[in-house]
Amino acid sequence: MEKNTESKNLKESLFSKSKHAAYRISADEKAASDKFAEEYKTFLNASKTEREACSNAEEILKSNGFVPFEANMTLKAGDKVYRNNRGKAIIAAVIGSAPITDGVHLCAAHIDSPRLDLKQNPLYEDHELALFKTHYYGGIKKYQWAAIPLSLHGVVIKADGSSAVVNIGEDEGDPVFCVTDLLPHLATEQMKRSAVSLIRGEELNILIGSLPFNNDEESDAVKLNIMNILNEKYGMTEDDFISAELEAVPAFRACDVGLDRSMIGSYGHDDRVCAYPALRAIIDCQNPVNTAVVVLTDKEETGSDGNTGLCSSYLPYFIDDLADCFGAKGRHVLSASKCLSADVNAAFDPTFPDVMEQKNCAYINKGVCVTKFTGSRGKSGTSDASAEFVGFVRRLLDSKDVVWQTGELGKVDGGGGGTVAAYIANLDVDTVDVGVPVLCMHAPFEVVSKLDVYMTYRAFSAFVE
């Protein structure tokens, strides 16, 4: 008996303690988690696109005392500033008490998600049905986007330079749209295709109308009717599609999943499920030691290229300008900085266990996930955080009683993926991925744990404070 007790005590001191978060938190924390989840769902429902997420984030920042950042402005500890990058990405900062040359504590999340973009000449009529041609954005299983309700979001820049904001399919009573699919009775040939080609890219056409204009028996009368509706509502002509960014996204709203309401199902968790906790963390940050910075960026799902993605220079330019306010050099600030790349990881799915190495993967309800490296196969495309920085993050989370876990993105040769971590690490910044485990990632309906979302907020708050 004594030997067994000795073994048990030794296990307690030496073995990992990865447990369900529900066993490790108080009733008050559980209530706080549920409240945070409701606030997150509200943000998610109003932020279906990167433009909407950026706009909503800006309004939240302004209402909490943040002001637009200007080069060479006078700043002191506690000041709150932000910079909006072209309406698609945003950076917020709270000035710390330590010298800026001690580096900033940066959280970087992305606010774009997989979707269907309209082509530049999208509208056509075929056999008296009006449809939009699309080009999918990001990594999707194309068959998942057929036969579900879609809403249309975006902006149209018209010939005179004026703009019109489009949001159709979200409000009660709005029409919705869909990509059609074959009935099983006639799909014999289609079902012989591989899963990749079950629905082809050029078959992701969105059904948008079927009535002719004024019942006229003219060619393209249904297309004319649709164009007339758009003209009356938005002042558009067909040529205005050329300078429009219109995105089709799932029309359903964020909702609780499970009889126990322990999870949230929604479109766009990847990566707004990290973006919102990061935003809330910097809003709640009052007197940080190191200057706290949060960047909500665009274009991650397509490789982070473009002037609103983190392969561009808008983040280091912001750090340069911030450093200038204190007579410092941006490169010195970056070299002393630390970053949590706030992105999701894949959660273990017991229905599909073979893609995961179960000792080294993330699980629902075991807290925020620290991912030392991403990439694929031989760690291709990853920054691979140093042992020293991972040790720093471990100590920080443990000191704040944050429930956390670690995990890789699938088996070694099973595939993989990347985040913005590598691009920030390339700026000479210590960087590691920290985020929420997700089921059904990149599907139109993704699932996360409320406890994991809350622990992600707790982790980011501990980091920026």
C-alpha positions as CSV (number, residue, x, y, z in Angstrom):
1,M,0.0,0.0,0.0
2,E,2.8,2.4,0.9
3,K,4.5,1.7,-2.5
4,N,1.3,2.5,-4.3
5,T,0.9,5.7,-2.4
6,E,4.5,6.6,-3.3
7,S,3.9,5.9,-7.0
8,K,0.7,7.9,-6.9
9,N,2.4,10.9,-5.3
10,L,5.3,10.7,-7.8
11,K,2.8,10.6,-10.7
12,E,1.2,13.7,-9.3
13,S,4.5,15.6,-9.3
14,L,5.9,14.3,-12.6
15,F,3.1,13.5,-15.1
16,S,1.2,16.0,-17.2
17,K,-2.2,17.1,-15.8
18,S,-4.3,17.5,-18.9
19,K,-7.9,17.5,-17.8
20,H,-11.3,18.7,-18.9
21,A,-11.5,22.4,-18.0
22,A,-14.8,21.8,-16.2
23,Y,-12.9,19.9,-13.5
24,R,-10.4,22.8,-13.0
25,I,-12.5,26.0,-12.8
26,S,-14.9,27.5,-10.3
27,A,-18.6,28.1,-10.7
28,D,-17.9,31.8,-11.1
29,E,-15.5,31.1,-13.9
30,K,-18.1,28.9,-15.6
31,A,-20.6,31.7,-15.4
32,A,-18.1,34.2,-16.8
33,S,-17.3,31.7,-19.6
34,D,-21.0,31.5,-20.5
35,K,-21.4,35.3,-20.4
36,F,-18.3,35.8,-22.6
37,A,-19.7,33.3,-25.1
38,E,-22.9,35.3,-25.5
39,E,-20.9,38.4,-26.2
40,Y,-18.7,36.6,-28.7
41,K,-21.8,35.3,-30.5
42,T,-23.1,38.8,-30.8
43,F,-19.8,40.0,-32.4
44,L,-19.7,36.9,-34.7
45,N,-23.2,37.4,-36.0
46,A,-22.4,41.0,-36.9
47,S,-18.9,40.2,-38.4
48,K,-19.4,37.8,-41.2
49,T,-16.6,39.3,-43.3
50,E,-13.2,40.9,-42.7
51,R,-14.7,44.4,-43.5
52,E,-17.5,44.0,-41.0
53,A,-15.2,42.6,-38.3
54,C,-12.8,45.5,-38.8
55,S,-15.6,48.0,-38.7
56,N,-17.2,46.5,-35.6
57,A,-13.7,46.3,-33.9
58,E,-13.1,50.0,-34.6
59,E,-16.5,50.9,-33.1
60,I,-15.7,48.9,-30.0
61,L,-12.3,50.4,-29.7
62,K,-13.6,54.0,-30.1
63,S,-16.3,53.4,-27.5
64,N,-13.6,52.2,-25.0
65,G,-11.4,55.3,-25.4
66,F,-9.1,54.4,-28.3
67,V,-8.2,57.2,-30.7
68,P,-6.7,57.1,-34.2
69,F,-2.9,56.9,-34.1
70,E,-1.0,59.7,-35.8
71,A,2.7,59.7,-36.5
72,N,4.8,61.8,-34.0
73,M,1.9,62.2,-31.6
74,T,2.8,62.6,-27.9
75,L,2.1,59.4,-26.0
76,K,2.3,58.3,-22.4
77,A,1.6,55.2,-20.3
78,G,-2.1,54.3,-20.5
79,D,-2.8,56.0,-23.8
80,K,-4.9,54.0,-26.2
81,V,-4.5,54.3,-30.0
82,Y,-5.5,52.4,-33.1
83,R,-4.8,52.4,-36.9
84,N,-7.4,51.1,-39.5
85,N,-5.7,49.7,-42.6
86,R,-8.0,50.2,-45.5
87,G,-11.1,48.9,-43.7
88,K,-9.9,45.3,-43.7
89,A,-7.3,45.2,-40.9
90,I,-6.8,47.1,-37.7
91,I,-4.1,47.5,-35.1
92,A,-4.8,48.7,-31.5
93,A,-2.2,49.6,-28.8
94,V,-2.2,50.5,-25.1
95,I,1.0,52.3,-24.1
96,G,2.9,50.6,-21.3
97,S,4.9,51.9,-18.4
98,A,8.2,50.3,-19.5
99,P,10.4,51.9,-22.2
100,I,9.2,51.1,-25.7
101,T,12.7,49.6,-26.3
102,D,11.7,46.8,-23.9
103,G,9.5,45.6,-26.7
104,V,5.8,45.2,-27.2
105,H,3.5,42.3,-26.3
106,L,1.7,41.5,-29.5
107,C,-1.4,39.4,-30.3
108,A,-2.1,38.7,-34.0
109,A,-5.3,37.2,-35.2
110,H,-6.9,37.1,-38.6
111,I,-10.5,38.2,-39.4
112,D,-10.9,36.7,-42.9
113,S,-12.5,33.3,-43.3
114,P,-13.2,30.9,-46.2
115,R,-16.1,32.0,-48.4
116,L,-17.4,32.4,-52.0
117,D,-16.3,35.6,-53.7
118,L,-18.3,36.9,-56.7
119,K,-16.3,37.1,-59.9
120,Q,-15.9,40.5,-61.6
121,N,-18.5,39.7,-64.2
122,P,-20.8,37.4,-62.1
123,L,-24.3,37.9,-63.2
124,Y,-25.8,35.8,-65.9
125,E,-29.1,34.1,-67.0
126,D,-29.4,30.5,-68.0
127,H,-32.7,28.9,-69.0
128,E,-34.6,31.7,-67.2
129,L,-32.7,31.5,-64.0
130,A,-30.4,34.2,-62.7
131,L,-27.1,33.2,-61.1
132,F,-23.8,34.6,-59.8
133,K,-20.5,33.1,-60.8
134,T,-18.1,32.7,-57.9
135,H,-14.5,32.1,-57.1
136,Y,-13.9,30.4,-53.7
137,Y,-11.6,32.0,-51.2
138,G,-9.4,29.9,-48.9
139,G,-9.3,26.2,-48.4
140,I,-12.7,24.7,-48.5
141,K,-14.4,21.3,-49.2
142,K,-16.5,22.6,-52.1
143,Y,-19.3,20.1,-51.7
144,Q,-20.0,21.6,-48.2
145,W,-21.1,24.9,-49.8
146,A,-24.0,23.4,-51.9
147,A,-27.6,23.4,-50.7
148,I,-27.1,25.7,-47.7
149,P,-28.6,29.2,-47.2
150,L,-26.1,32.0,-48.2
151,S,-26.1,35.7,-47.5
152,L,-24.4,38.4,-49.6
153,H,-22.0,40.9,-48.0
154,G,-19.6,43.5,-49.2
155,V,-19.1,46.9,-50.9
156,V,-19.7,48.2,-54.4
157,I,-17.7,51.1,-55.7
158,K,-19.7,52.7,-58.4
159,A,-18.7,54.6,-61.6
160,D,-18.9,58.0,-59.9
161,G,-16.7,56.8,-57.0
162,S,-19.5,56.5,-54.5
163,S,-19.9,53.3,-52.5
164,A,-22.7,51.1,-51.5
165,V,-22.6,48.6,-48.6
166,V,-24.3,45.3,-49.3
167,N,-25.8,43.0,-46.6
168,I,-28.6,40.8,-47.7
169,G,-29.7,37.6,-46.0
170,E,-29.0,38.3,-42.3
171,D,-32.1,40.2,-41.2
172,E,-35.4,38.6,-40.4
173,G,-37.4,38.5,-43.7
174,D,-34.4,38.9,-45.9
175,P,-34.1,36.6,-48.9
176,V,-31.2,34.2,-49.0
177,F,-29.3,32.5,-51.8
178,C,-27.9,29.0,-52.5
179,V,-25.6,26.9,-54.6
180,T,-27.8,24.2,-56.2
181,D,-26.9,20.5,-56.2
182,L,-28.2,17.4,-58.0
183,L,-30.9,15.2,-56.6
184,P,-29.6,11.7,-55.6
185,H,-31.9,10.1,-58.2
186,L,-30.0,11.7,-61.1
187,A,-26.5,11.9,-59.6
188,T,-25.2,8.6,-60.7
189,E,-22.4,10.1,-62.8
190,Q,-21.7,12.9,-60.3
191,M,-21.2,10.4,-57.4
192,K,-18.5,8.7,-59.4
193,R,-16.4,11.8,-59.0
194,S,-13.7,12.1,-56.3
195,A,-14.7,14.1,-53.2
196,V,-12.5,17.0,-54.5
197,S,-14.5,17.3,-57.6
198,L,-17.9,16.3,-56.3
199,I,-18.8,20.0,-56.7
200,R,-16.3,21.7,-59.1
201,G,-15.2,25.3,-58.7
202,E,-17.1,26.4,-61.8
203,E,-20.2,24.7,-60.4
204,L,-20.3,27.0,-57.3
205,N,-22.9,29.2,-59.0
206,I,-25.3,31.0,-56.7
207,L,-29.1,31.0,-57.6
208,I,-30.4,34.6,-57.1
209,G,-33.7,34.9,-59.1
210,S,-36.2,33.5,-61.5
211,L,-38.8,36.2,-62.4
212,P,-38.6,38.2,-65.7
213,F,-38.8,42.0,-65.7
214,N,-42.4,43.2,-66.1
215,N,-43.3,39.8,-67.5
216,D,-41.7,40.9,-70.8
217,E,-40.8,38.1,-73.2
218,E,-37.3,39.5,-73.8
219,S,-34.0,37.6,-73.8
220,D,-32.2,38.0,-70.4
221,A,-35.4,39.3,-68.8
222,V,-34.7,37.5,-65.5
223,K,-31.2,39.0,-65.4
224,L,-32.7,42.4,-66.2
225,N,-35.1,42.0,-63.3
226,I,-32.2,41.3,-60.9
227,M,-30.2,44.2,-62.3
228,N,-33.1,46.5,-61.9
229,I,-33.6,45.4,-58.3
230,L,-29.9,46.1,-57.6
231,N,-30.1,49.5,-59.4
232,E,-33.1,50.6,-57.3
233,K,-31.6,49.4,-54.0
234,Y,-27.9,50.3,-54.6
235,G,-27.8,52.5,-57.7
236,M,-25.7,49.8,-59.4
237,T,-25.2,49.1,-63.1
238,E,-23.7,45.8,-64.3
239,D,-20.3,47.4,-64.8
240,D,-20.1,48.2,-61.1
241,F,-19.5,44.6,-60.3
242,I,-16.0,45.1,-61.7
243,S,-15.1,47.4,-58.8
244,A,-17.1,45.5,-56.1
245,E,-16.0,43.1,-53.4
246,L,-19.0,40.9,-52.7
247,E,-18.8,37.7,-50.6
248,A,-21.3,34.9,-50.1
249,V,-21.2,33.4,-46.6
250,P,-23.5,31.0,-44.7
251,A,-26.7,32.8,-43.6
252,F,-27.2,31.0,-40.3
253,R,-26.4,32.6,-37.0
254,A,-24.1,31.5,-34.2
255,C,-25.9,29.1,-31.8
256,D,-25.3,26.8,-28.9
257,V,-24.5,23.2,-29.7
258,G,-25.3,20.3,-27.4
259,L,-28.0,19.6,-24.9
260,D,-25.6,21.0,-22.3
261,R,-25.1,24.2,-24.4
262,S,-21.3,23.7,-23.9
263,M,-20.3,24.5,-27.4
264,I,-20.8,27.2,-30.1
265,G,-21.6,26.4,-33.7
266,S,-21.1,29.1,-36.3
267,Y,-19.5,30.1,-39.6
268,G,-16.2,32.0,-39.2
269,H,-14.7,30.7,-35.9
270,D,-11.5,30.5,-37.8
271,D,-10.2,32.9,-36.8
272,R,-12.7,35.3,-35.2
273,V,-12.8,33.0,-32.2
274,C,-9.2,34.2,-31.5
275,A,-9.7,37.8,-32.9
276,Y,-12.6,38.6,-30.5
277,P,-10.8,37.4,-27.3
278,A,-7.7,39.4,-28.4
279,L,-9.8,42.5,-29.0
280,R,-11.4,42.1,-25.6
281,A,-8.1,41.5,-23.9
282,I,-6.7,44.9,-25.2
283,I,-9.9,46.7,-24.4
284,D,-9.7,45.4,-20.8
285,C,-6.0,46.2,-20.5
286,Q,-5.5,49.3,-18.5
287,N,-2.0,49.6,-17.2
288,P,0.3,47.2,-19.0
289,V,4.0,47.1,-18.3
290,N,5.1,46.5,-21.9
291,T,3.1,48.3,-24.6
292,A,0.3,46.0,-25.6
293,V,-0.6,45.6,-29.3
294,V,-3.3,43.6,-31.0
295,V,-3.5,43.3,-34.8
296,L,-6.6,41.9,-36.5
297,T,-5.4,41.1,-40.0
298,D,-6.8,40.1,-43.4
299,K,-5.7,37.6,-46.1
300,E,-4.4,34.8,-43.9
301,E,-6.6,32.2,-45.6
302,T,-4.9,32.9,-48.9
303,G,-1.3,33.2,-47.7
304,S,-1.3,36.7,-46.1
305,D,-0.2,38.5,-49.3
306,G,-1.6,41.9,-50.2
307,N,-1.4,45.2,-48.4
308,T,-3.9,44.1,-45.7
309,G,-2.1,40.8,-45.0
310,L,0.8,40.2,-42.7
311,C,3.3,39.5,-45.5
312,S,3.0,43.3,-46.2
313,S,4.8,46.0,-44.2
314,Y,1.8,47.6,-42.4
315,L,2.6,46.1,-39.1
316,P,6.3,47.0,-39.0
317,Y,5.5,50.4,-40.3
318,F,3.1,50.9,-37.3
319,I,5.8,49.7,-34.9
320,D,8.3,52.1,-36.6
321,D,5.9,55.0,-36.2
322,L,5.1,54.0,-32.6
323,A,8.9,53.9,-31.8
324,D,9.4,57.3,-33.4
325,C,7.0,58.8,-30.9
326,F,9.5,57.8,-28.2
327,G,12.7,58.6,-30.1
328,A,13.4,54.9,-30.6
329,K,14.0,52.7,-33.7
330,G,11.3,50.2,-34.8
331,R,13.8,47.4,-35.4
332,H,15.0,47.6,-31.8
333,V,11.4,47.5,-30.5
334,L,10.6,44.4,-32.7
335,S,13.8,42.5,-31.6
336,A,12.8,42.9,-28.0
337,S,9.1,42.0,-28.6
338,K,7.0,38.9,-27.9
339,C,4.0,37.7,-29.9
340,L,1.1,35.3,-29.5
341,S,0.0,34.3,-33.0
342,A,-3.7,34.0,-32.1
343,D,-4.9,31.3,-34.4
344,V,-7.0,28.1,-34.1
345,N,-5.8,24.5,-34.1
346,A,-7.7,21.3,-35.1
347,A,-9.6,19.6,-32.3
348,F,-9.6,15.8,-32.0
349,D,-12.7,14.3,-33.6
350,P,-13.5,10.8,-32.3
351,T,-15.4,10.1,-35.6
352,F,-12.2,10.6,-37.5
353,P,-9.4,9.6,-35.1
354,D,-6.9,8.3,-37.7
355,V,-5.6,11.8,-38.8
356,M,-4.5,12.7,-35.3
357,E,-1.6,11.5,-33.1
358,Q,-3.6,11.4,-29.9
359,K,-0.7,12.1,-27.5
360,N,0.0,15.4,-29.4
361,C,-3.2,16.9,-30.5
362,A,-5.7,19.4,-29.1
363,Y,-9.0,18.5,-27.5
364,I,-12.3,20.3,-27.0
365,N,-12.6,21.6,-23.4
366,K,-9.0,21.2,-22.3
367,G,-8.3,24.9,-22.6
368,V,-6.4,27.2,-24.9
369,C,-3.9,25.4,-27.1
370,V,-0.2,26.3,-27.4
371,T,1.2,25.1,-30.7
372,K,5.0,25.2,-30.8
373,F,5.1,24.7,-34.5
374,T,2.8,24.4,-37.5
375,G,3.7,23.7,-41.1
376,S,3.4,20.4,-42.9
377,R,5.5,17.2,-42.9
378,G,9.1,18.3,-42.1
379,K,7.8,21.5,-40.4
380,S,7.7,23.2,-43.8
381,G,6.5,26.8,-43.5
382,T,6.7,27.1,-39.7
383,S,8.7,29.4,-37.4
384,D,9.0,26.7,-34.6
385,A,9.0,28.7,-31.4
386,S,12.1,28.4,-29.2
387,A,12.1,26.4,-26.0
388,E,12.8,29.6,-24.0
389,F,9.8,31.4,-25.4
390,V,7.5,28.4,-24.9
391,G,8.8,28.2,-21.3
392,F,7.9,31.9,-20.8
393,V,4.4,31.2,-22.1
394,R,4.0,28.1,-19.8
395,R,5.0,30.1,-16.7
396,L,2.7,33.0,-17.6
397,L,-0.4,30.8,-18.1
398,D,0.3,28.7,-15.0
399,S,0.8,31.8,-12.9
400,K,-2.6,33.1,-13.9
401,D,-4.4,29.7,-13.5
402,V,-5.2,29.6,-17.2
403,V,-6.3,26.2,-18.4
404,W,-4.1,25.3,-21.4
405,Q,-2.9,22.4,-23.5
406,T,-0.5,21.7,-26.3
407,G,-1.1,20.1,-29.7
408,E,0.0,19.7,-33.3
409,L,-2.1,20.0,-36.4
410,G,-2.5,16.3,-37.2
411,K,-0.1,13.4,-37.8
412,V,3.4,14.2,-39.1
413,D,2.7,13.1,-42.7
414,G,-1.0,13.8,-42.6
415,G,-1.0,17.2,-44.1
416,G,-0.7,20.3,-41.9
417,G,-1.2,24.1,-42.3
418,G,0.2,27.4,-41.3
419,T,-0.6,30.7,-39.6
420,V,0.7,34.2,-39.5
421,A,3.3,33.2,-36.9
422,A,6.1,32.8,-39.4
423,Y,5.7,36.3,-40.9
424,I,5.9,37.9,-37.5
425,A,8.8,35.7,-36.4
426,N,10.6,36.9,-39.6
427,L,10.6,40.4,-38.1
428,D,12.9,39.1,-35.3
429,V,10.0,38.7,-32.8
430,D,9.7,35.7,-30.5
431,T,6.4,34.1,-31.6
432,V,4.3,31.1,-30.8
433,D,0.7,30.0,-31.9
434,V,-1.9,30.2,-29.1
435,G,-5.6,29.6,-29.9
436,V,-8.8,27.7,-29.7
437,P,-9.3,24.1,-30.8
438,V,-12.0,23.8,-33.5
439,L,-14.1,20.9,-34.8
440,C,-15.1,21.0,-38.5
441,M,-12.5,23.7,-39.3
442,H,-13.1,25.5,-42.6
443,A,-16.6,24.1,-42.9
444,P,-19.6,26.5,-43.2
445,F,-20.5,25.4,-39.7
446,E,-17.6,25.1,-37.2
447,V,-17.7,24.1,-33.5
448,V,-15.8,25.3,-30.5
449,S,-16.0,25.0,-26.7
450,K,-17.2,27.9,-24.6
451,L,-14.6,27.1,-22.0
452,D,-11.8,27.1,-24.5
453,V,-12.9,30.5,-25.9
454,Y,-12.9,32.0,-22.4
455,M,-9.5,30.5,-21.5
456,T,-8.2,32.0,-24.8
457,Y,-9.4,35.4,-23.6
458,R,-7.8,34.7,-20.2
459,A,-4.5,33.8,-21.9
460,F,-4.4,36.9,-24.1
461,S,-5.3,39.1,-21.1
462,A,-2.5,37.7,-19.0
463,F,-0.1,38.3,-21.9
464,V,-0.9,41.9,-22.6
465,E,-1.3,43.1,-19.0
